[in-house]
Amino acid sequence: MSSALLLPALLLLPLVGGVAVALLRNNDRLARLTALGFSLAELVLAVFAWIAFDANGARLQLTTSVEWIPQFGVSFALGVDGIALVMIALIAFLVPIVIGASWEEKLPEGRTLGGFLSLVLVMETFMVGVFAATDVFLFYVFFEAMLIPAYFLIGRFGGPRRTYAAMKFFLYSLLGGLIMLASVIGVYVASADVLGKGTFEWAKLAEVTRDLSPTAQFWLFLGFFVAFAIKAPLVPLHTWLPDSAAEAPVGVGVLLVGVLDKVGTFGFLRYGLSLFPEASKQLAPLVLVLAVIGILYGAFLAFGQSDMKRFVAFTSIAHFGFIALGIYAFSSQSISGSVLYMVNHGISTGMLFLVVGMVMARGGSREFADYGGMAKLTPVLGGLFLVAGLSSLALPGTNSFVSEFLVLVGSFPNEPVFTVLASVGMVLAALYVLRAYQQVMQGPVRGTALVGLAGGPGSATDPESETFKSKIADLSRRELIVLAPLVALIIGLGVYPKPVLDVITPSVTATMTEAGVTDPVVAQEGNK
């Protein structure tokens, strides 16, 4: 396949799959197999894209462009740099896992598994489009289009408060998108003033917007910033995420915390630093304050959660503080660490969300208090819960450690105070993760979710009895197959992250050059 066709194929394949699965919505078995087949084919295409990408080549590769609305300079233009490529690879990796995890999903009455899986595949198309678009208007279209399948996945297939959570998610994201639209129109007008004809092409806009006055840059960037801060999510614009993650089906929650919110941090890099470098520097102190607040606030809230799904959501808010810190510390190490963190967070938090879902599937409750001593009954599940937790707290040897280390080491030369404050979050992460593991997996078997299965609330429970063990099974073969690739990446990227960093670093260097910031690492080496 021609390299120019790879990105269009990556966009169209899950969309076609979504339509096909929707037509099979009354046949669950065939819908499952079809959805899995299309998602695996998408993963194969992503591997081909990775192979075709030259990390030391042009900034944007695998490009294709077709005129869409020529009267307004809008093109259906696609292309990736190393940052976008690793995010598309993450999407293609996670969606088959989500489909496998949702194989026996218990849905609200009247909902079909085919309808659920078709929306997941359509959502995959729009997520790929957001990262692949090189036309700003096209990016905006995909940015807003993601809301549609996500809204229905939460609102139709979620938990008891799904309508509230879906509406809150939709309103927050829509508000940010509408504010961003004003800035999208603004950059088009600015390009028309400079070039004589308006354009939405990212590369051309970068040349135009960098020469705008600091005031003009600030107001144009502010529209993008609000939309990205909501999506990221930065405190205090984060409140949609805990509600959405708590009420969404487990697989959808994986995509929400693993991919969807990365659009915000990706936007800071692609559209903030590249299009509005002076405005980004001007707003950097504010972002750094919000990032550190998010790290500490998210950690304390995670520690105090009684709901397991909300717990995972608040850990994500804390992690996103590290990502934002790395981006706005303006060093090659910190930004590379942030991009790697975006990938690793999707893997580790995605696995943590899935493991929590498997616990809930056995006990029927989201409350920590309803569990205890579960590792005695499900030792494999307990072990994998610990692996996911250790990755989330960035234990050395796991994937998250490398990215968190790069963020902190790279941020310290420029922002020592914020870095020291952020490092407190590492200690808090160990506390809230290990506390969660201890509550669910360690100690005597207790809690209504487990005792109730054994023979009714308050009944005597003997963990050694065959009757009890038969009611709470350990991981099935399907669940092991779902989790195995995540474990492999947690260990593999923890030991050898070089293949991903080699793809990321040249794009990070190009972004810093576009932003006109001096890399403290390079400056220190030059002074030796």
Backbone torsions as a table, in degrees:
resi	resn	phi	psi	omega
1	MET	NA	135.7	177.1
2	SER	-61.2	141.7	-179.0
3	SER	-61.0	-29.6	179.7
4	ALA	-67.8	-19.2	-178.4
5	LEU	-95.0	-7.1	-175.2
6	LEU	-64.4	-47.5	-178.3
7	LEU	-67.9	-43.8	173.5
8	PRO	-57.3	-38.3	178.9
9	ALA	-66.8	-39.9	177.5
10	LEU	-63.0	-29.9	177.1
11	LEU	-76.9	-44.3	-170.6
12	LEU	-79.6	-33.6	-172.8
13	LEU	-59.1	-52.2	179.2
14	PRO	-66.6	-27.8	177.2
15	LEU	-66.4	-44.8	175.9
16	VAL	-62.3	-42.1	178.0
17	GLY	-61.3	-39.5	178.4
18	GLY	-61.7	-41.7	177.9
19	VAL	-64.8	-44.6	-178.7
20	ALA	-62.0	-43.2	-179.4
21	VAL	-67.6	-36.3	178.4
22	ALA	-61.5	-35.3	178.4
23	LEU	-70.6	-19.0	-179.1
24	LEU	-105.0	20.1	-170.9
25	ARG	-63.5	-17.4	179.0
26	ASN	-93.0	2.1	178.5
27	ASN	-125.5	92.1	-173.1
28	ASP	-59.9	-42.9	-176.1
29	ARG	-63.5	-47.6	-179.3
30	LEU	-68.3	-35.7	177.9
31	ALA	-63.0	-42.6	177.9
32	ARG	-59.8	-50.9	-176.0
33	LEU	-63.9	-39.9	179.9
34	THR	-66.4	-45.4	179.2
35	ALA	-61.5	-44.4	179.5
36	LEU	-64.2	-39.8	179.4
37	GLY	-62.4	-45.2	179.1
38	PHE	-66.5	-38.3	-179.3
39	SER	-68.9	-36.1	177.2
40	LEU	-70.2	-36.5	175.6
41	ALA	-63.6	-37.1	176.1
42	GLU	-63.7	-39.4	177.7
43	LEU	-63.6	-39.6	177.5
44	VAL	-62.8	-44.1	178.1
45	LEU	-61.7	-39.3	178.3
46	ALA	-62.9	-37.6	176.4
47	VAL	-63.6	-43.2	177.2
48	PHE	-61.1	-40.8	178.7
49	ALA	-63.2	-40.6	178.8
50	TRP	-62.1	-43.6	-179.7
51	ILE	-66.2	-38.8	-177.3
52	ALA	-73.9	-19.0	-176.7
53	PHE	-78.9	131.2	176.8
54	ASP	-102.3	108.5	-174.7
55	ALA	-59.5	-29.0	-179.1
56	ASN	-100.7	13.6	-179.7
57	GLY	-91.3	-150.7	-178.5
58	ALA	-62.5	157.2	-179.4
59	ARG	-58.8	-52.1	178.4
60	LEU	-106.7	129.2	-177.9
61	GLN	-130.4	172.7	-176.9
62	LEU	55.7	35.8	-171.4
63	THR	-79.4	149.7	171.3
64	THR	-152.5	145.9	-178.4
65	SER	-148.7	130.6	177.2
66	VAL	-131.2	133.9	178.2
67	GLU	-60.5	134.5	-178.1
68	TRP	-114.4	-59.6	175.9
69	ILE	-127.4	81.1	-172.1
70	PRO	-61.1	-28.6	-180.0
71	GLN	-60.5	-26.4	-178.7
72	PHE	-116.0	13.8	177.2
73	GLY	68.0	28.8	-179.4
74	VAL	-97.8	129.9	178.5
75	SER	-124.6	151.4	171.1
76	PHE	-86.5	80.4	-171.0
77	ALA	-108.9	128.1	-178.9
78	LEU	-125.7	150.4	176.7
79	GLY	178.8	158.5	-179.4
80	VAL	-133.7	146.0	162.9
81	ASP	-105.1	-174.6	-177.1
82	GLY	-62.5	-33.6	-179.3
83	ILE	-67.0	-47.6	179.8
84	ALA	-66.5	-36.8	-177.5
85	LEU	-62.5	-44.7	-178.1
86	VAL	-67.4	-30.4	177.9
87	MET	-72.0	-38.9	177.0
88	ILE	-65.5	-39.0	176.6
89	ALA	-62.5	-38.5	177.8
90	LEU	-63.0	-42.9	178.3
91	ILE	-60.4	-49.4	-177.9
92	ALA	-63.5	-29.0	178.4
93	PHE	-75.7	-41.4	-173.2
94	LEU	-77.4	-33.7	-173.5
95	VAL	-62.7	-45.4	175.6
96	PRO	-59.9	-34.8	178.0
97	ILE	-66.1	-41.5	177.8
98	VAL	-62.8	-41.8	179.5
99	ILE	-65.1	-41.8	177.2
100	GLY	-63.7	-39.4	179.3
101	ALA	-69.1	-25.4	-178.1
102	SER	-94.7	11.8	-173.5
103	TRP	-56.8	-38.7	-179.4
104	GLU	-119.3	35.2	-177.6
105	GLU	-58.1	130.8	174.7
106	LYS	-88.5	112.3	-173.6
107	LEU	-103.7	157.8	174.9
108	PRO	-57.0	154.0	-177.9
109	GLU	-57.8	135.1	178.7
110	GLY	89.9	-3.5	178.8
111	ARG	-101.3	145.1	-178.7
112	THR	-110.0	149.5	178.9
113	LEU	-66.1	-34.1	177.8
114	GLY	-62.0	-41.0	177.4
115	GLY	-64.4	-39.4	178.6
116	PHE	-63.2	-49.9	-176.2
117	LEU	-68.5	-33.0	177.8
118	SER	-64.6	-39.1	177.6
119	LEU	-67.4	-35.1	176.8
120	VAL	-61.6	-43.1	-179.7
121	LEU	-68.7	-38.8	176.5
122	VAL	-64.1	-40.4	177.4
123	MET	-62.0	-36.4	177.7
124	GLU	-61.3	-41.3	177.5
125	THR	-57.6	-48.0	-176.4
126	PHE	-69.9	-34.1	177.6
127	MET	-66.8	-42.8	175.7
128	VAL	-61.0	-41.4	-179.1
129	GLY	-61.6	-38.4	179.4
130	VAL	-59.8	-43.6	-177.1
131	PHE	-80.7	-22.1	-176.5
132	ALA	-93.9	-18.2	-175.0
133	ALA	-67.7	132.9	173.8
134	THR	-115.6	5.9	170.6
135	ASP	-105.4	126.1	-172.9
136	VAL	-63.5	-37.4	178.0
137	PHE	-66.5	-40.7	177.5
138	LEU	-63.6	-40.0	175.4
139	PHE	-57.7	-44.1	179.8
140	TYR	-61.9	-40.9	-179.7
141	VAL	-61.5	-47.4	178.9
142	PHE	-66.3	-37.8	179.4
143	PHE	-57.2	-44.4	179.6
144	GLU	-78.8	-34.8	-177.6
145	ALA	-64.3	-29.3	177.5
146	MET	-57.2	-28.6	-176.9
147	LEU	-63.4	-31.3	-171.3
148	ILE	-67.3	-58.9	178.5
149	PRO	-64.7	-35.2	179.8
150	ALA	-63.5	-41.5	179.4
151	TYR	-60.0	-46.5	-177.6
152	PHE	-73.0	-33.0	177.8
153	LEU	-64.7	-38.2	177.6
154	ILE	-78.2	-48.3	-172.0
155	GLY	-71.8	-28.6	-178.0
156	ARG	-101.6	-28.1	-171.7
157	PHE	-117.1	4.7	-173.9
158	GLY	-88.3	-162.9	-175.2
159	GLY	-81.9	-164.8	-173.4
160	PRO	-58.5	-35.1	-178.6
161	ARG	-103.6	34.1	-174.5
162	ARG	-64.4	-36.1	-178.5
163	THR	-65.4	-44.6	178.0
164	TYR	-62.1	-47.0	-177.5
165	ALA	-64.2	-42.2	-178.9
166	ALA	-66.0	-41.6	-179.8
167	MET	-67.2	-39.9	178.7
168	LYS	-64.1	-45.0	176.3
169	PHE	-58.5	-44.7	-176.6
170	PHE	-66.2	-44.9	-177.2
171	LEU	-66.8	-43.2	177.4
172	TYR	-58.9	-50.7	-176.0
173	SER	-68.1	-38.8	179.8
174	LEU	-65.5	-41.8	178.3
175	LEU	-59.8	-47.5	177.8
176	GLY	-60.4	-41.1	179.7
177	GLY	-64.8	-38.9	179.8
178	LEU	-68.2	-37.7	176.0
179	ILE	-65.3	-39.7	178.3
180	MET	-64.9	-35.7	179.9
181	LEU	-58.1	-38.6	177.6
182	ALA	-60.1	-40.3	178.5
183	SER	-72.4	-33.8	176.2
184	VAL	-61.1	-44.3	176.8
185	ILE	-64.8	-38.2	179.7
186	GLY	-61.5	-43.5	-179.9
187	VAL	-69.2	-30.5	176.2
188	TYR	-64.6	-45.8	178.6
189	VAL	-62.5	-42.0	178.8
190	ALA	-62.2	-39.4	178.8
191	SER	-67.6	-34.8	177.8
192	ALA	-66.0	-37.0	178.5
193	ASP	-65.4	-36.1	-175.9
194	VAL	-87.5	-44.7	-173.4
195	LEU	-93.5	-12.5	-176.7
196	GLY	87.2	-14.6	177.4
197	LYS	-147.8	130.8	-176.8
198	GLY	-68.1	148.6	178.0
199	THR	-144.1	153.9	172.7
200	PHE	-112.8	6.8	-178.0
201	GLU	-68.3	126.0	-173.0
202	TRP	-57.9	-46.8	-175.8
203	ALA	-63.1	-40.6	179.1
204	LYS	-70.8	-39.7	179.1
205	LEU	-63.3	-34.7	179.1
206	ALA	-60.5	-37.1	178.6
207	GLU	-70.0	-32.8	-177.9
208	VAL	-78.1	-50.3	-171.2
209	THR	-69.7	-28.5	180.0
210	ARG	-65.4	-23.8	-178.9
211	ASP	-94.2	1.2	178.2
212	LEU	-72.3	160.9	177.8
213	SER	-65.5	153.3	178.5
214	PRO	-54.7	-36.3	-179.9
215	THR	-66.4	-45.0	179.3
216	ALA	-64.0	-43.1	177.1
217	GLN	-58.8	-43.6	-176.2
218	PHE	-60.2	-49.1	-175.9
219	TRP	-70.4	-34.8	177.0
220	LEU	-69.3	-41.7	-179.9
221	PHE	-68.1	-30.5	-176.9
222	LEU	-58.4	-38.4	178.2
223	GLY	-63.0	-43.7	176.0
224	PHE	-65.5	-41.7	-175.0
225	PHE	-60.4	-44.9	-178.5
226	VAL	-60.9	-45.1	179.8
227	ALA	-61.7	-43.2	-178.4
228	PHE	-72.2	-35.2	179.3
229	ALA	-66.4	-36.2	175.8
230	ILE	-66.2	-45.7	-175.9
231	LYS	-70.2	-28.8	-169.2
232	ALA	-58.5	-48.6	-10.6
233	PRO	-99.5	139.5	175.1
234	LEU	-92.8	143.7	171.9
235	VAL	-65.2	134.1	11.6
236	PRO	-101.6	20.6	-177.7
237	LEU	-97.5	24.7	-170.1
238	HIS	-98.0	-8.8	-162.1
239	THR	-66.8	-16.1	177.0
240	TRP	-68.9	-29.9	-171.7
241	LEU	-69.1	-49.7	-179.8
242	PRO	-58.7	-40.6	179.8
243	ASP	-67.5	-43.8	-178.3
244	SER	-66.5	-45.6	-179.1
245	ALA	-64.9	-36.7	-178.8
246	ALA	-68.0	-36.9	-175.5
247	GLU	-94.0	-19.1	-178.9
248	ALA	-70.3	150.9	168.7
249	PRO	-56.1	155.7	-173.4
250	VAL	-56.9	-45.5	-179.9
251	GLY	-61.5	-39.5	177.8
252	VAL	-67.6	-38.0	176.1
253	GLY	-59.5	-38.1	177.0
254	VAL	-59.8	-43.0	-179.8
255	LEU	-72.2	-33.4	178.1
256	LEU	-64.5	-51.5	-176.6
257	VAL	-85.4	-19.4	-177.1
258	GLY	-91.2	-29.6	-174.2
259	VAL	-132.4	-52.4	-168.4
260	LEU	-57.0	-43.3	-177.8
261	ASP	-75.5	-11.1	175.4
262	LYS	-71.2	-17.8	177.7
263	VAL	-58.2	-35.6	179.5
264	GLY	-65.0	-49.6	-179.4
265	THR	-69.6	-34.5	173.1
266	PHE	-61.4	-40.6	178.6
267	GLY	-62.7	-38.6	176.0
268	PHE	-57.2	-39.3	-178.0
269	LEU	-76.8	-53.8	-173.1
270	ARG	-72.3	-42.5	-173.0
271	TYR	-107.1	-23.8	178.1
272	GLY	-80.3	-65.6	-176.3
273	LEU	-66.2	-36.7	-175.0
274	SER	-80.2	-41.2	-177.0
275	LEU	-89.3	-33.7	-172.9
276	PHE	-130.8	63.6	-175.1
277	PRO	-61.9	-42.0	-178.3
278	GLU	-68.5	-40.4	177.9
279	ALA	-66.1	-36.3	177.6
280	SER	-62.7	-42.1	177.6
281	LYS	-65.5	-36.8	-178.5
282	GLN	-66.6	-37.4	-178.0
283	LEU	-90.0	-6.0	-175.6
284	ALA	-55.5	-45.5	179.6
285	PRO	-57.6	-40.2	178.5
286	LEU	-63.7	-45.4	-178.9
287	VAL	-63.0	-40.5	-180.0
288	LEU	-63.5	-40.4	176.5
289	VAL	-62.3	-46.7	180.0
290	LEU	-64.7	-35.1	179.7
291	ALA	-64.0	-47.2	-179.5
292	VAL	-67.2	-40.0	175.6
293	ILE	-59.3	-43.2	-180.0
294	GLY	-61.9	-40.6	179.0
295	ILE	-60.9	-49.0	-176.2
296	LEU	-75.1	-44.3	179.9
297	TYR	-62.9	-46.9	179.2
298	GLY	-61.1	-38.4	179.8
299	ALA	-65.7	-47.2	-179.6
300	PHE	-63.9	-40.7	179.1
301	LEU	-67.8	-37.8	177.0
302	ALA	-62.5	-41.3	-179.2
303	PHE	-62.1	-34.1	-175.7
304	GLY	-93.2	4.4	-176.1
305	GLN	-75.9	141.4	172.1
306	SER	-100.4	-17.8	-178.8
307	ASP	-97.4	124.5	-174.4
308	MET	-65.6	-37.8	-179.0
309	LYS	-71.8	-37.9	175.1
310	ARG	-67.2	-33.1	175.5
311	PHE	-56.9	-47.9	179.9
312	VAL	-63.3	-38.8	179.2
313	ALA	-62.2	-42.4	-179.4
314	PHE	-71.9	-31.1	172.5
315	THR	-62.3	-35.5	178.7
316	SER	-65.3	-40.8	178.4
317	ILE	-60.5	-41.0	177.2
318	ALA	-63.4	-43.4	-179.6
319	HIS	-64.8	-36.9	-179.2
320	PHE	-68.0	-23.7	172.5
321	GLY	-61.7	-40.4	177.0
322	PHE	-63.5	-41.6	-179.3
323	ILE	-62.8	-46.4	178.9
324	ALA	-63.9	-39.5	177.1
325	LEU	-58.4	-46.0	-179.0
326	GLY	-63.6	-38.7	-179.0
327	ILE	-66.6	-45.9	-172.9
328	TYR	-92.3	7.2	168.5
329	ALA	-83.6	-13.2	171.8
330	PHE	58.1	51.9	168.8
331	SER	-134.5	154.9	-177.3
332	SER	-64.1	-38.6	178.7
333	GLN	-65.0	-46.0	-176.1
334	SER	-68.1	-39.6	-179.3
335	ILE	-71.1	-41.2	175.4
336	SER	-60.2	-41.4	176.8
337	GLY	-62.2	-38.2	179.2
338	SER	-65.1	-43.7	179.4
339	VAL	-65.4	-43.3	176.7
340	LEU	-63.3	-35.6	177.1
341	TYR	-62.9	-37.9	177.9
342	MET	-59.0	-41.6	178.6
343	VAL	-70.2	-50.0	-175.7
344	ASN	-66.2	-34.7	177.0
345	HIS	-63.8	-40.0	177.3
346	GLY	-61.2	-34.7	-179.5
347	ILE	-76.2	-53.3	-173.8
348	SER	-70.7	-45.1	-179.9
349	THR	-72.1	-33.0	174.3
350	GLY	-60.0	-43.9	178.3
351	MET	-67.0	-41.1	178.9
352	LEU	-60.2	-40.5	178.9
353	PHE	-64.9	-41.8	-180.0
354	LEU	-65.6	-42.1	-180.0
355	VAL	-64.4	-41.5	175.6
356	VAL	-59.5	-41.7	177.7
357	GLY	-62.3	-36.6	178.6
358	MET	-70.3	-34.6	173.5
359	VAL	-63.6	-46.7	-179.2
360	MET	-63.0	-35.9	179.9
361	ALA	-63.8	-27.4	179.6
362	ARG	-87.5	-36.1	-176.3
363	GLY	-100.4	-18.5	178.1
364	GLY	74.5	16.7	-178.2
365	SER	-140.3	149.7	176.0
366	ARG	-96.7	-4.1	-172.5
367	GLU	-87.7	131.6	175.9
368	PHE	-56.7	-39.0	-174.6
369	ALA	-64.0	-17.0	-178.2
370	ASP	-87.8	6.6	-177.5
371	TYR	-132.2	164.7	175.0
372	GLY	169.3	138.8	177.4
373	GLY	66.5	22.5	-173.1
374	MET	-69.2	-24.6	180.0
375	ALA	-62.5	-24.4	177.3
376	LYS	-69.0	-27.2	-177.8
377	LEU	-97.1	-33.5	-177.7
378	THR	-131.5	74.6	-174.3
379	PRO	-63.4	-35.4	179.9
380	VAL	-68.6	-45.6	176.2
381	LEU	-59.6	-41.6	177.8
382	GLY	-61.4	-42.1	179.1
383	GLY	-64.6	-40.7	-179.3
384	LEU	-74.9	-30.1	171.4
385	PHE	-59.5	-42.8	179.2
386	LEU	-65.7	-41.5	177.9
387	VAL	-59.7	-46.4	179.0
388	ALA	-62.7	-40.6	179.6
389	GLY	-66.2	-43.2	-179.8
390	LEU	-65.2	-36.2	175.0
391	SER	-65.6	-40.1	-179.4
392	SER	-64.9	-35.4	179.1
393	LEU	-87.6	5.1	173.7
394	ALA	66.5	48.1	174.1
395	LEU	-66.3	135.2	176.0
396	PRO	-53.6	135.7	-175.2
397	GLY	99.9	-12.8	174.5
398	THR	-104.2	165.3	-173.4
399	ASN	-61.1	-40.2	-174.1
400	SER	-68.0	-26.1	-178.7
401	PHE	-61.0	-43.6	-177.1
402	VAL	-60.6	-46.9	-177.0
403	SER	-69.3	-41.8	180.0
404	GLU	-66.1	-38.8	177.4
405	PHE	-62.6	-45.1	179.5
406	LEU	-62.9	-40.2	179.3
407	VAL	-62.1	-47.6	-175.9
408	LEU	-70.7	-44.0	179.5
409	VAL	-65.8	-40.3	-179.7
410	GLY	-73.5	-27.4	-178.0
411	SER	-82.1	-27.7	-172.1
412	PHE	-60.3	-42.4	-178.4
413	PRO	-58.7	-38.5	-178.8
414	ASN	-91.1	-34.6	-173.3
415	GLU	-133.1	67.9	-175.3
416	PRO	-63.7	-39.2	-177.3
417	VAL	-65.6	-49.0	180.0
418	PHE	-64.2	-35.1	-179.7
419	THR	-67.0	-42.5	178.8
420	VAL	-63.5	-43.5	178.3
421	LEU	-63.4	-40.4	-179.6
422	ALA	-66.0	-32.8	-178.1
423	SER	-63.7	-23.2	174.7
424	VAL	-60.1	-31.2	178.8
425	GLY	-61.3	-27.0	177.6
426	MET	-65.5	-41.3	178.5
427	VAL	-66.6	-43.7	180.0
428	LEU	-64.2	-34.8	178.5
429	ALA	-61.7	-42.3	177.6
430	ALA	-60.5	-38.7	-179.0
431	LEU	-66.6	-49.9	-174.2
432	TYR	-74.3	-31.4	178.9
433	VAL	-71.4	-48.2	-178.0
434	LEU	-68.0	-33.2	175.9
435	ARG	-63.7	-43.4	179.4
436	ALA	-62.3	-42.9	179.1
437	TYR	-63.9	-42.8	-179.1
438	GLN	-63.7	-40.9	-178.3
439	GLN	-63.6	-40.9	-173.8
440	VAL	-86.5	-41.6	-166.5
441	MET	-104.8	-24.9	-172.2
442	GLN	-106.2	173.6	179.7
443	GLY	81.3	-173.0	177.6
444	PRO	-69.8	154.8	176.1
445	VAL	-66.8	124.3	-174.7
446	ARG	-155.2	176.5	176.1
447	GLY	94.8	143.6	-175.8
448	THR	-64.2	-29.0	-178.6
449	ALA	-65.2	-35.1	-178.2
450	LEU	-92.9	-46.1	-179.8
451	VAL	-63.6	-37.2	179.7
452	GLY	-61.9	-37.6	178.1
453	LEU	-67.1	-29.0	-177.3
454	ALA	-75.8	-21.1	-179.1
455	GLY	159.3	26.0	177.1
456	GLY	106.1	145.7	-179.4
457	PRO	-54.5	131.9	176.4
458	GLY	85.6	-2.9	-178.8
459	SER	-76.6	159.2	177.8
460	ALA	-67.6	143.1	-176.0
461	THR	-128.0	123.4	175.6
462	ASP	-112.4	106.0	-177.5
463	PRO	-60.2	-19.3	-177.5
464	GLU	-87.6	-12.1	-176.9
465	SER	-71.7	141.3	-179.2
466	GLU	-66.5	-31.7	178.8
467	THR	-61.9	-43.9	-179.4
468	PHE	-66.5	-46.9	-177.2
469	LYS	-61.5	-35.0	-177.8
470	SER	-68.9	-21.0	-178.8
471	LYS	-87.4	-19.6	179.3
472	ILE	-127.3	94.0	-175.3
473	ALA	-83.8	152.7	173.7
474	ASP	-76.9	-174.9	-175.3
475	LEU	-60.9	138.6	175.9
476	SER	-81.2	171.9	178.5
477	ARG	-61.4	-41.1	179.3
478	ARG	-62.3	-43.6	-179.7
479	GLU	-65.2	-36.8	176.7
480	LEU	-65.4	-40.2	178.4
481	ILE	-64.5	-37.5	178.9
482	VAL	-64.7	-42.7	-174.0
483	LEU	-84.5	-24.6	-174.4
484	ALA	-57.4	-46.0	179.2
485	PRO	-61.7	-34.2	179.0
486	LEU	-67.4	-42.5	177.2
487	VAL	-61.9	-41.6	-179.6
488	ALA	-60.9	-41.3	179.5
489	LEU	-73.3	-36.1	177.7
490	ILE	-58.5	-45.0	179.8
491	ILE	-77.1	-43.9	-176.7
492	GLY	-61.9	-48.0	179.8
493	LEU	-74.7	-21.1	174.4
494	GLY	-72.2	-33.2	-179.1
495	VAL	-90.2	-37.8	-173.6
496	TYR	-142.7	80.8	-179.3
497	PRO	-84.2	-0.3	-171.8
498	LYS	-55.1	-43.6	-178.4
499	PRO	-57.1	-37.5	179.9
500	VAL	-77.0	-42.2	178.9
501	LEU	-63.6	-33.9	178.0
502	ASP	-63.4	-32.3	177.9
503	VAL	-78.4	-37.3	-175.3
504	ILE	-74.2	-45.1	-166.3
505	THR	-58.5	-46.1	179.1
506	PRO	-60.0	-36.0	178.6
507	SER	-70.1	-35.6	176.5
508	VAL	-64.7	-43.7	178.7
509	THR	-60.8	-42.4	179.1
510	ALA	-64.9	-38.8	179.0
511	THR	-63.9	-42.1	179.6
512	MET	-66.5	-36.0	176.7
513	THR	-64.1	-43.7	178.3
514	GLU	-62.7	-36.7	-179.4
515	ALA	-77.7	-14.7	179.1
516	GLY	69.1	34.7	179.1
517	VAL	-106.4	146.9	179.8
518	THR	-88.0	128.2	179.7
519	ASP	-77.8	118.6	-178.8
520	PRO	-62.6	-29.2	179.6
521	VAL	-66.5	-46.1	179.0
522	VAL	-65.1	-40.4	-179.4
523	ALA	-63.2	-40.9	179.2
524	GLN	-65.8	-39.9	179.1
525	GLU	-67.1	-34.2	-180.0
526	GLY	-70.2	-25.2	-179.2
527	ASN	-84.5	-9.0	-178.2
528	LYS	-76.9	NA	NA
